[in-house]
Amino acid sequence: MLPQRNEYSNEAEYLYHKSLILENPSEMDPVLYFYLIDAVAHLDYTLSSLAYNPDSIRCVMTGEYLRRRVDQAKEGDNALFPGFMVWLRDTNQEMFESTPMLWQLVYDPDECTRYVGFRIVLDPASRTPLPPQFFHDMTDDIFSQQLLRSIYPTGALGKLFTEYKAKHAAR
Protein backbone atom coordinates (compact mmCIF):
# COMPACT_ATOMS: atom_id res chain seq x y z
CA MET A 1 0.00 0.00 0.00
CA LEU A 2 1.34 3.42 -0.94
CA PRO A 3 1.30 6.14 1.72
CA GLN A 4 -0.79 9.25 1.36
CA ARG A 5 0.15 11.57 -1.45
CA ASN A 6 2.79 14.14 -0.60
CA GLU A 7 4.64 16.88 -2.46
CA TYR A 8 7.07 14.30 -3.85
CA SER A 9 4.31 12.15 -5.30
CA ASN A 10 3.05 15.27 -7.08
CA GLU A 11 6.52 15.70 -8.63
CA ALA A 12 6.61 12.00 -9.56
CA GLU A 13 3.31 12.48 -11.36
CA TYR A 14 4.77 15.52 -13.12
CA LEU A 15 7.75 13.42 -14.28
CA TYR A 16 5.51 10.57 -15.48
CA HIS A 17 3.45 12.94 -17.59
CA LYS A 18 6.48 13.79 -19.73
CA SER A 19 6.76 12.06 -23.08
CA LEU A 20 9.09 11.56 -26.01
CA ILE A 21 6.14 10.94 -28.32
CA LEU A 22 7.13 13.78 -30.66
CA GLU A 23 10.72 12.56 -30.80
CA ASN A 24 12.37 9.59 -32.46
CA PRO A 25 14.68 8.10 -29.80
CA SER A 26 15.99 5.46 -32.23
CA GLU A 27 17.51 8.27 -34.29
CA MET A 28 19.12 10.06 -31.32
CA ASP A 29 22.80 9.58 -30.60
CA PRO A 30 22.71 6.28 -28.67
CA VAL A 31 25.13 7.41 -25.96
CA LEU A 32 23.42 10.75 -25.36
CA TYR A 33 20.05 8.98 -25.29
CA PHE A 34 21.43 6.39 -22.85
CA TYR A 35 22.50 9.15 -20.46
CA LEU A 36 19.23 11.05 -20.94
CA ILE A 37 17.26 7.98 -19.86
CA ASP A 38 19.81 7.29 -17.14
CA ALA A 39 19.17 10.74 -15.66
CA VAL A 40 15.42 10.13 -15.82
CA ALA A 41 15.84 6.77 -14.06
CA HIS A 42 17.89 8.35 -11.27
CA LEU A 43 15.26 11.10 -10.91
CA ASP A 44 12.57 8.43 -10.80
CA TYR A 45 14.40 6.37 -8.17
CA THR A 46 15.20 9.34 -5.94
CA LEU A 47 11.71 10.74 -6.25
CA SER A 48 10.03 7.40 -5.65
CA SER A 49 12.07 6.78 -2.52
CA LEU A 50 10.83 10.12 -1.16
CA ALA A 51 7.27 9.87 -2.46
CA TYR A 52 6.58 6.28 -1.54
CA ASN A 53 9.13 4.06 0.15
CA PRO A 54 12.53 2.67 -0.82
CA ASP A 55 11.03 -0.82 -0.54
CA SER A 56 8.09 -0.07 -2.84
CA ILE A 57 7.94 -2.12 -6.00
CA ARG A 58 8.50 1.05 -8.02
CA CYS A 59 11.87 1.63 -6.31
CA VAL A 60 12.78 -2.04 -6.47
CA MET A 61 12.10 -2.18 -10.22
CA THR A 62 13.98 1.03 -10.94
CA GLY A 63 16.88 -0.12 -8.75
CA GLU A 64 17.11 -3.38 -10.72
CA TYR A 65 17.04 -1.42 -13.97
CA LEU A 66 19.76 0.95 -12.75
CA ARG A 67 21.96 -1.95 -11.56
CA ARG A 68 22.12 -3.17 -15.15
CA ARG A 69 22.84 0.33 -16.45
CA VAL A 70 25.89 0.67 -14.20
CA ASP A 71 27.55 -2.07 -16.27
CA GLN A 72 26.28 -0.67 -19.56
CA ALA A 73 27.79 2.72 -18.71
CA LYS A 74 31.23 1.09 -18.80
CA GLU A 75 30.76 -0.49 -22.23
CA GLY A 76 31.74 0.89 -25.64
CA ASP A 77 31.11 4.54 -26.35
CA ASN A 78 29.00 4.88 -23.18
CA ALA A 79 32.26 4.92 -21.20
CA LEU A 80 33.28 8.12 -23.03
CA PHE A 81 30.40 10.23 -21.70
CA PRO A 82 31.87 11.34 -18.32
CA GLY A 83 35.07 12.48 -20.09
CA PHE A 84 32.97 14.17 -22.76
CA MET A 85 31.20 16.24 -20.12
CA VAL A 86 34.54 17.37 -18.63
CA TRP A 87 35.89 18.13 -22.13
CA LEU A 88 32.73 20.09 -22.92
CA ARG A 89 33.07 22.07 -19.70
CA ASP A 90 36.69 22.89 -20.53
CA THR A 91 36.31 23.61 -24.26
CA ASN A 92 32.75 24.83 -24.79
CA GLN A 93 31.33 26.33 -21.61
CA GLU A 94 28.21 27.62 -23.35
CA MET A 95 27.29 24.16 -24.66
CA PHE A 96 28.15 22.59 -21.30
CA GLU A 97 25.73 24.99 -19.63
CA SER A 98 23.01 24.00 -22.11
CA THR A 99 23.17 20.36 -20.98
CA PRO A 100 20.87 19.22 -18.19
CA MET A 101 21.89 20.59 -14.81
CA LEU A 102 21.91 17.05 -13.47
CA TRP A 103 24.57 16.05 -16.02
CA GLN A 104 26.60 19.14 -15.13
CA LEU A 105 26.46 18.34 -11.43
CA VAL A 106 27.08 14.58 -11.62
CA TYR A 107 29.80 14.50 -14.28
CA ASP A 108 31.80 17.56 -13.23
CA PRO A 109 34.61 16.22 -11.03
CA ASP A 110 34.73 19.57 -9.21
CA GLU A 111 31.17 19.05 -7.93
CA CYS A 112 30.22 16.82 -5.01
CA THR A 113 26.89 15.70 -6.53
CA ARG A 114 26.80 11.97 -7.18
CA TYR A 115 24.48 9.07 -7.67
CA VAL A 116 24.72 7.22 -4.36
CA GLY A 117 22.85 3.95 -4.22
CA PHE A 118 21.05 5.22 -7.33
CA ARG A 119 19.79 8.28 -5.45
CA ILE A 120 20.77 11.80 -6.45
CA VAL A 121 22.85 13.29 -3.65
CA LEU A 122 23.80 16.95 -4.01
CA ASP A 123 25.73 17.17 -0.74
CA PRO A 124 27.01 13.93 0.82
CA ALA A 125 27.29 15.67 4.22
CA SER A 126 23.61 16.64 4.27
CA ARG A 127 20.79 14.39 5.40
CA THR A 128 18.12 16.83 4.26
CA PRO A 129 15.96 15.50 1.42
CA LEU A 130 16.11 17.33 -1.86
CA PRO A 131 13.30 19.88 -2.13
CA PRO A 132 10.36 18.94 -4.38
CA GLN A 133 11.08 21.93 -6.64
CA PHE A 134 14.47 20.35 -7.48
CA PHE A 135 12.69 17.45 -9.18
CA HIS A 136 10.33 19.76 -11.04
CA ASP A 137 13.25 21.83 -12.34
CA MET A 138 15.31 18.77 -13.31
CA THR A 139 12.34 17.25 -15.13
CA ASP A 140 11.79 20.42 -17.15
CA ASP A 141 15.52 20.63 -17.84
CA ILE A 142 15.81 17.05 -19.12
CA PHE A 143 12.71 17.28 -21.30
CA SER A 144 13.47 20.70 -22.79
CA GLN A 145 12.99 20.82 -26.54
CA GLN A 146 16.39 22.48 -26.94
CA LEU A 147 18.12 19.54 -25.28
CA LEU A 148 16.09 16.88 -27.06
CA ARG A 149 16.82 18.44 -30.45
CA SER A 150 20.52 18.70 -29.63
CA ILE A 151 21.06 14.99 -28.92
CA TYR A 152 20.34 13.81 -32.44
CA PRO A 153 23.56 13.19 -34.41
CA THR A 154 22.87 16.34 -36.43
CA GLY A 155 22.13 18.38 -33.28
CA ALA A 156 24.68 20.61 -31.59
CA LEU A 157 25.47 18.20 -28.75
CA GLY A 158 25.40 15.20 -31.07
CA LYS A 159 27.98 16.80 -33.36
CA LEU A 160 30.25 17.66 -30.44
CA PHE A 161 30.00 14.13 -29.07
CA THR A 162 30.94 12.73 -32.49
CA GLU A 163 33.94 15.07 -32.52
CA TYR A 164 34.92 13.98 -29.01
CA LYS A 165 34.58 10.29 -29.90
CA ALA A 166 36.82 10.72 -32.95
CA LYS A 167 39.54 12.23 -30.78
CA HIS A 168 39.23 10.02 -27.70
CA ALA A 169 37.78 6.64 -28.65
CA ALA A 170 41.08 5.22 -29.92
CA ARG A 171 42.93 6.06 -26.71
Secondary structure, DSSP 4 states (H G I P E B T S, - for coil): -PPPP-HHHHHHHHHHT---TTS-GGGS-HHHHHHHHHHHHHHHHHHHHHHT-TTSHHHHHHHHHHHHHHHHTTSGGGGGHHHHHHHHHHH-HHHHHHS-HHHHHHH-TTS--EEETTEEES-TT--SPPPHHHHHHHHHHHT-HHHHHHTSTTSHHHHHHHHHHHHHTT-
